[in-house]
Amino acid sequence: MRRRELRGRPRLHGQRDGGRPVPAGERGRGRPRRRDAGAGVRGGAVRRDRPVTAGTAGPPPVPRYGSGALADLPPSVLAALGVPDASNVLGLAPVPRVCVLIVDGLGWEQLRAHPAEAPFLTAMDGGPITSGFPATTVSSLGSLATGAPPGAHGLLGVQVAIPGTGRLLNCLRWQDDSVDPARFQPVPTVYGRAAADGVAVSYVALGQYRGTGLSRATVRGARYRAANGLGQLVGRTELALREGDRSFVTVYHADLDATGHRFGAGSADWRHQLRFVDMLAERIADVLPPGSALHVTADHGMVDPVERVDVDAVPELRDGVALLGGDARARYVYSEPGAHDDVLAAWTARLGDRAWVVPRERAVADGWFGPLGPGMLDRVGDVIAVPHADLAIVASEREPWLDRMVGMHGSLVAAEQLVPLLTTSRH
């Protein structure tokens, strides 16, 4: 299929590059200067290809739930497919067949910085939307599956408390058989809603993800089509798109994120992987049947923080702490009974000039998670610490796997929050 046959909205390279989570077209802030490390912060044994895009010490930018966030994409897709009572917040054109390609780890800022590695994506139409908080895979996949913000579907980060148990659940690995994914994530999926209206619904991803706890929490209602390679991703997607009178196909590809975690966002390895992502998007566009739209998006961006605070090496950050959850760029600190004020004071004193450190009630009131569903508040840490500077909050003894990562994500800064929403179609 020739590129001139593809249609959509204003092209990516014509959009302005936002410095905060904003809808496509708004201008953002500039990049502040990097801060000094300060006490308790160590330099990581990693190299950066690009600086971290830091935020400011002022109020954090809040995801644009309801007007330009990942959670707004699924209901807009349903509306485009003609599913009744779906809200088309993003104004997607009506079509009988839709493919959503989720590229794990492809932030808007990273894509804008590497047009040579992604010529097809760069030429597509679209702009940035916000991920949601935290800017991490489980939360975003939850929103893409339900059309709800994280506060509603409850997949509130990589590691969250299981209320009443004194334990954490790693929502990526989901190794706790006592936690039922359908109960832990109670919101009905858009896949089930589309299927109930007669749409042929498929989810195309690696076979190893089939049947995992996270997949059972997010993919229910869709036919899972295993695809173990780029060619299979394209082939399974083409087959699924041609089913029925209407079809809705979600494709998930994780390799860019994995490469960024290991080598860094913008590293040579990451840039080579981006070329394969660009090829994947172009090949899927080539096999779109008539009456189809392809929307390319991501779950989060990524930064390569050099300085690190190691909680396991700083006694005052451990005092009064029952559980340490979240991720290196979005920490949940669960305090012991009666220790909340002391924990908040200690974490603020140590990190306050380099991170937003707030009690969970303030984060909820300010809309970080969107509206919270019943019982979700107890999953959130009593204190939330979100770096806005060149900093990762690690725990080298209890989380050595995280301490070894180069690329990280989760924060509210633009480099992690902004993700592309790119569109092309075949009439």
Long-range contacts (C-beta under 8 A, 24 or more apart in sequence): 1-285, 1-286, 1-288, 1-426, 3-123, 5-426, 5-427, 6-124, 6-285, 6-424, 6-425, 6-426, 7-125, 7-424, 7-425, 7-427, 8-124, 8-125, 8-126, 8-422, 8-423, 8-424, 8-425, 9-125, 9-126, 9-127, 9-423, 10-125, 10-126, 10-127, 11-122, 11-123, 11-124, 11-125, 11-126, 12-111, 12-112, 12-121, 12-122, 12-123, 12-124, 12-125, 12-126, 12-127, 12-420, 12-422, 13-115, 13-122, 13-123, 15-126, 15-127, 15-128, 17-108, 17-109, 17-112, 18-108, 18-128, 18-414, 18-418, 19-53, 19-414, 20-61, 20-414, 20-417, 21-61, 21-62, 21-63, 21-64, 21-69, 21-128, 21-130, 21-131, 21-412, 21-414, 21-417, 21-418, 22-64, 22-68, 22-128, 22-130, 23-64, 23-67, 23-68, 23-127, 23-128, 23-129, 24-68, 24-126, 24-127, 24-128, 24-129, 24-421, 25-127, 28-414, 29-56, 32-56, 34-389, 34-390, 35-353, 35-354, 35-389, 35-390, 37-307, 38-353, 38-354, 39-350, 40-309, 40-314, 40-350, 41-307, 41-308, 41-309, 41-354, 41-391, 42-307, 42-308, 42-309, 42-310, 43-306, 43-307, 43-308, 44-305, 44-306, 44-307, 44-308, 44-392, 44-406, 46-264, 46-304, 46-306, 46-406, 47-264, 47-304, 47-406, 48-264, 48-266, 48-304, 48-306, 49-264, 49-265, 49-266, 49-267, 49-268, 49-270, 49-304, 50-113, 50-265, 50-266, 50-304, 51-390, 52-303, 52-304, 52-305, 52-306, 52-389, 52-390, 52-413, 52-415, 53-109, 53-303, 53-413, 53-414, 53-415, 54-388, 54-389, 54-390, 54-413, 55-388, 55-389, 55-411, 55-412, 55-413, 55-414, 56-388, 57-353, 57-388, 59-366, 60-356, 60-366, 60-368, 60-386, 60-388, 60-412, 61-412, 61-413, 61-414, 61-417, 62-133, 62-366, 62-367, 62-368, 62-412, 63-130, 63-131, 63-132, 63-133, 63-149, 63-367, 63-368, 63-370, 63-412, 63-417, 64-129, 64-130, 65-132, 65-149, 65-367, 65-370, 68-129, 68-130, 69-129, 69-130, 69-131, 69-132, 69-143, 69-149, 70-129, 70-130, 70-131, 70-132, 70-140, 70-143, 70-144, 70-297, 70-299, 70-419, 71-132, 71-143, 71-144, 71-146, 71-147, 71-148, 71-149, 71-370, 72-129, 72-147, 73-100, 73-129, 73-144, 73-147, 73-295, 73-297, 73-421, 74-143, 74-144, 74-145, 74-146, 74-147, 74-190, 75-147, 75-190, 77-190, 77-248, 77-295, 78-147, 78-190, 78-193, 78-194, 78-248, 80-293, 81-194, 81-197, 81-199, 81-246, 81-248, 82-197, 82-246, 83-193, 83-194, 83-197, 83-199, 84-197, 86-193, 90-129, 90-421, 92-293, 92-295, 92-423, 93-293, 93-425, 95-291, 95-292, 95-293, 95-425, 96-245, 96-246, 96-247, 96-291, 96-292, 97-241, 97-246, 97-247, 97-248, 97-249, 97-288, 97-289, 97-291, 97-292, 97-293, 98-247, 98-248, 98-249, 98-292, 98-293, 98-294, 98-295, 99-237, 99-241, 99-249, 99-250, 99-251, 99-284, 99-288, 99-292, 99-293, 99-294, 99-295, 100-144, 100-248, 100-249, 100-250, 100-251, 100-295, 100-296, 100-297, 101-251, 101-253, 101-280, 101-281, 101-284, 101-294, 101-295, 101-296, 101-297, 102-141, 102-144, 102-250, 102-251, 102-252, 102-253, 102-297, 102-298, 102-299, 103-253, 103-256, 103-277, 103-281, 103-296, 103-297, 103-298, 104-137, 104-252, 104-253, 104-254, 104-255, 104-256, 104-257, 104-258, 104-298, 104-299, 105-254, 105-256, 105-257, 105-258, 105-259, 105-260, 105-261, 105-265, 105-298, 105-299, 105-300, 105-301, 105-302, 105-407, 105-409, 106-256, 106-274, 106-277, 106-298, 106-301, 106-419, 106-420, 107-265, 107-298, 107-300, 107-301, 107-302, 107-409, 107-415, 107-416, 107-418, 107-419, 107-420, 108-301, 108-414, 108-418, 108-419, 108-420, 109-301, 109-414, 109-415, 109-418, 110-265, 110-266, 110-301, 110-302, 110-415, 111-274, 111-420, 113-266, 114-266, 114-271, 114-274, 117-271, 117-272, 117-274, 117-275, 117-278, 118-274, 118-275, 118-277, 118-278, 119-278, 120-278, 120-279, 120-281, 120-282, 120-285, 121-277, 121-278, 121-281, 121-296, 121-420, 121-422, 124-281, 124-296, 124-422, 124-423, 124-424, 125-422, 125-423, 125-424, 126-296, 126-420, 126-421, 126-422, 126-423, 127-420, 127-421, 128-418, 128-419, 128-420, 128-421, 129-297, 129-418, 129-419, 129-420, 129-421, 130-417, 130-418, 130-419, 131-298, 131-299, 131-300, 131-301, 131-416, 131-417, 131-418, 131-419, 132-369, 132-370, 133-330, 133-363, 133-368, 133-369, 133-412, 133-417, 134-326, 134-327, 134-329, 134-330, 134-386, 134-410, 134-411, 135-299, 135-300, 135-301, 135-329, 135-330, 135-409, 135-410, 135-411, 135-412, 135-416, 135-417, 136-299, 136-300, 136-327, 136-330, 136-409, 136-410, 137-172, 137-257, 137-299, 137-300, 138-171, 138-172, 138-214, 139-299, 140-298, 140-299, 140-300, 141-214, 141-218, 141-252, 141-299, 142-185, 142-217, 142-218, 144-218, 144-250, 144-297, 144-299, 145-189, 145-190, 145-191, 145-217, 145-218, 145-219, 146-185, 146-187, 146-188, 146-189, 146-190, 146-218, 147-190, 148-187, 148-370, 149-369, 149-370, 149-371, 150-369, 150-370, 151-364, 151-369, 151-370, 151-371, 151-372, 151-373, 151-376, 152-187, 152-370, 152-371, 152-372, 152-373, 152-376, 153-185, 153-186, 153-187, 153-373, 154-184, 154-185, 154-186, 154-187, 154-373, 154-375, 154-376, 154-379, 155-184, 155-185, 155-214, 155-217, 155-218, 156-369, 156-376, 156-379, 156-380, 157-325, 157-326, 157-327, 157-330, 157-332, 157-410, 158-325, 158-326, 158-327, 159-325, 159-326, 159-327, 159-332, 160-325, 160-326, 160-332, 160-379, 160-380, 161-323, 161-325, 161-332, 161-334, 161-378, 161-379, 161-380, 161-381, 162-379, 163-375, 163-378, 163-379, 164-378, 166-322, 166-323, 167-323, 168-323, 168-325, 171-213, 171-214, 171-217, 172-214, 173-213, 174-212, 174-213, 174-214, 174-217, 179-213, 181-213, 181-214, 181-216, 181-217, 182-216, 182-217, 182-220, 184-217, 185-217, 185-218, 186-373, 187-373, 188-221, 189-218, 189-219, 189-220, 189-221, 189-222, 190-221, 191-219, 191-220, 191-221, 191-222, 191-248, 191-250, 192-220, 192-221, 193-221, 194-221, 194-248, 195-221, 195-222, 198-244, 198-245, 198-246, 199-244, 199-246, 199-247, 199-248, 200-240, 200-243, 200-244, 200-246, 200-247, 200-248, 201-247, 201-248, 201-249, 202-236, 202-240, 202-243, 202-247, 202-248, 202-249, 202-250, 203-249, 203-250, 203-252, 204-233, 204-236, 204-237, 204-240, 204-249, 204-250, 204-251, 204-252, 205-251, 205-252, 205-253, 205-254, 206-252, 206-254, 209-252, 222-250, 230-276, 230-279, 230-280, 230-283, 233-280, 233-284, 234-280, 234-283, 234-284, 234-287, 237-284, 237-287, 238-284, 238-287, 238-289, 241-287, 241-288, 241-289, 241-292, 242-289, 251-284, 253-277, 253-280, 257-299, 257-302, 260-302, 260-406, 260-407, 261-302, 261-405, 261-406, 261-407, 261-408, 262-405, 262-406, 262-407, 263-406, 263-407, 264-304, 264-406, 264-407, 265-301, 265-302, 265-303, 265-304, 265-407, 266-304, 267-406, 270-407, 285-424, 285-426, 288-424, 288-425, 288-426, 289-426, 290-426, 290-427, 291-426, 291-427, 292-425, 292-426, 293-423, 293-424, 293-425, 294-423, 294-424, 294-425, 295-421, 295-422, 295-423, 296-420, 296-421, 296-422, 296-423, 297-419, 297-420, 297-421, 297-422, 298-419, 298-420, 299-419, 300-409, 300-410, 300-416, 300-417, 300-419, 301-409, 301-414, 301-415, 301-416, 301-417, 301-418, 301-419, 302-407, 302-408, 302-409, 302-415, 302-416, 303-329, 303-390, 303-407, 303-408, 303-409, 303-411, 303-413, 303-415, 303-416, 304-406, 304-407, 304-408, 305-329, 305-387, 305-390, 305-391, 305-392, 305-408, 306-390, 307-389, 307-390, 307-391, 307-392, 308-391, 308-392, 308-393, 308-394, 308-403, 309-350, 309-351, 309-391, 309-392, 309-393, 309-394, 310-394, 310-395, 310-396, 310-403, 311-393, 311-394, 311-395, 312-395, 312-396, 312-397, 312-398, 313-396, 314-350, 316-346, 316-349, 316-350, 317-346, 317-347, 317-350, 319-343, 319-346, 320-346, 323-381, 324-395, 324-398, 325-381, 326-381, 326-384, 326-410, 327-402, 327-408, 327-409, 327-410, 328-387, 328-392, 328-393, 328-394, 328-402, 328-405, 328-408, 328-410, 329-386, 329-387, 329-392, 329-393, 329-408, 329-409, 329-410, 329-411, 329-416, 330-384, 330-386, 330-410, 330-411, 331-381, 331-384, 331-385, 331-386, 331-393, 332-380, 332-381, 332-383, 332-384, 333-381, 333-382, 333-383, 333-384, 333-385, 334-381, 334-382, 335-382, 335-383, 340-382, 340-383, 343-382, 343-383, 344-382, 344-383, 347-383, 347-385, 351-385, 351-387, 351-391, 351-393, 353-389, 354-387, 354-388, 354-389, 354-391, 355-385, 355-386, 355-387, 355-388, 355-389, 355-391, 355-393, 356-384, 356-385, 356-386, 356-388, 356-412, 357-383, 357-384, 357-385, 357-386, 358-383, 358-384, 359-383, 359-384, 360-384, 368-412, 386-410, 386-411, 386-412, 387-411, 388-412, 388-413
